[in-house]
Amino acid sequence: MRENYLSYSEVVDYFGQEKIANRFKFIYDKMTKYIEERGMEDKLYVNRAVLQQVVLDYFVDVFRLKEFHKIDKIDKSKILAYESYWILRRKPIQCMSDALDAEMDDRLIFANEGYLTTSLAHEMLMPQADEPMSKEEENAFLDFLQHLNYHLKYRSVDKQTLELMLMAYKTGRKAE
């Protein structure tokens, strides 16, 4: 029986170095933009080594999923859930020590959770971007995002829970 150990080289061989590097760059650029848009470049940074581990862990999960279920593609909800999980777990957006000493700001302490709330909100709204929300829908969505952010900060989160949450949101949007 084959041991269930998987090496990163197997994952790199399966997906290709370019695909993994592109995912790293995509996430790094989004995180950097998130920091810049909030004017926090002097307080937050993206730890490239930690982000590299996030990306590798994500691809290991996707590899295992594809191998186990014998599938070629996974849906967007799974992609977002797995990526979000590893960002929460590894926390690549980090606070510069001077900034944390100077002020105890939730935006610094929970930077990864804030990034994910914003990123997931964008992903959830993309298909409906051309259809404006009513004031009632907008208020419900903002309440949802507030709860999501709280959940990401203070609750135990796993990949499957995140996936279920994204699928439920998508289903709810279709039912309207």
DAQUI-V158109 format. One record per residue. N is the residue number from 1. RES is the residue in one letter. PHI is phi in radians with two decimals (none if undefined). NEAR is the number of other C-alpha atoms within 10 Angstrom. Layout:
n->[N	N]
res->[RES	RES]
phi->[PHI	PHI]
near->[NEAR	NEAR]
This chain:
n->[1	2	3	4	5	6	7	8	9	10	11	12	13	14	15	16	17	18	19	20	21	22	23	24	25	26	27	28	29	30	31	32	33	34	35	36	37	38	39	40	41	42	43	44	45	46	47	48	49	50	51	52	53	54	55	56	57	58	59	60	61	62	63	64	65	66	67	68	69	70	71	72	73	74	75	76	77	78	79	80	81	82	83	84	85	86	87	88	89	90	91	92	93	94	95	96	97	98	99	100	101	102	103	104	105	106	107	108	109	110	111	112	113	114	115	116	117	118	119	120	121	122	123	124	125	126	127	128	129	130	131	132	133	134	135	136	137	138	139	140	141	142	143	144	145	146	147	148	149	150	151	152	153	154	155	156	157	158	159	160	161	162	163	164	165	166	167	168	169	170	171	172	173	174	175	176]
res->[M	R	E	N	Y	L	S	Y	S	E	V	V	D	Y	F	G	Q	E	K	I	A	N	R	F	K	F	I	Y	D	K	M	T	K	Y	I	E	E	R	G	M	E	D	K	L	Y	V	N	R	A	V	L	Q	Q	V	V	L	D	Y	F	V	D	V	F	R	L	K	E	F	H	K	I	D	K	I	D	K	S	K	I	L	A	Y	E	S	Y	W	I	L	R	R	K	P	I	Q	C	M	S	D	A	L	D	A	E	M	D	D	R	L	I	F	A	N	E	G	Y	L	T	T	S	L	A	H	E	M	L	M	P	Q	A	D	E	P	M	S	K	E	E	E	N	A	F	L	D	F	L	Q	H	L	N	Y	H	L	K	Y	R	S	V	D	K	Q	T	L	E	L	M	L	M	A	Y	K	T	G	R	K	A	E]
phi->[none	-1.31	-1.13	-1.57	-1.49	-2.19	-1.66	-1.08	-1.14	-1.11	-1.19	-1.11	-1.08	-1.20	-1.60	1.61	-1.09	-1.13	-1.10	-1.18	-1.10	-1.14	-1.14	-1.00	-1.08	-1.03	-1.20	-1.02	-1.11	-1.12	-1.16	-1.08	-1.11	-0.99	-1.13	-1.12	-1.07	-1.70	1.09	-2.03	-1.09	-1.53	-2.13	-2.18	-2.62	-1.70	-1.34	-1.10	-1.15	-1.19	-1.09	-1.04	-1.16	-0.98	-1.13	-1.12	-1.08	-1.03	-1.17	-1.08	-1.07	-1.12	-1.03	-1.07	-1.08	-1.13	-1.15	-1.14	-1.61	0.96	-2.14	-1.62	-2.24	-1.99	-1.36	-1.01	-1.06	-1.17	-1.01	-1.11	-1.13	-1.16	-1.11	-1.08	-1.00	-1.23	-1.14	-1.09	-1.25	-1.64	1.01	-1.29	-1.44	-2.20	-1.61	-1.24	-0.99	-1.08	-1.15	-1.22	-1.16	-1.32	-2.68	-1.74	-1.94	-0.95	-1.15	-1.48	-1.15	-1.94	-1.09	-1.16	-1.18	-1.12	-1.01	-1.15	-1.05	-1.14	-1.13	-1.17	-1.05	-1.08	-1.13	-1.27	-1.57	-0.87	-1.10	-1.85	-1.01	-1.49	-1.93	-1.12	-1.42	-1.27	-1.03	-1.13	-1.12	-1.10	-1.09	-1.12	-1.14	-1.13	-1.09	-1.04	-1.11	-1.10	-1.18	-1.01	-1.07	-1.05	-1.06	-1.12	-1.32	-2.09	-1.95	-1.32	-2.15	-2.20	-1.06	-1.18	-1.13	-1.08	-1.08	-1.06	-1.06	-1.15	-1.14	-1.11	-1.09	-1.09	-1.12	-1.07	-1.16	-1.22	-1.30	-1.22]
near->[3	4	5	6	6	11	9	13	10	12	20	17	9	11	14	12	12	10	12	18	13	11	16	19	16	11	18	19	13	14	21	16	14	19	20	14	10	9	11	16	16	12	16	22	18	20	14	14	9	16	21	19	16	25	21	20	20	22	23	19	18	20	19	13	16	14	11	9	8	9	10	9	10	11	8	13	20	19	18	19	23	24	23	26	24	21	24	22	13	14	18	23	26	18	22	14	10	10	15	15	9	9	10	10	11	10	15	20	17	18	24	24	25	20	22	22	20	15	16	18	16	12	16	17	16	11	11	11	11	8	9	10	13	9	9	9	11	12	12	12	16	13	12	14	16	13	13	20	19	14	13	21	17	9	10	8	15	15	18	14	13	21	21	14	15	20	17	13	15	15	11	10	13	8	7	5]
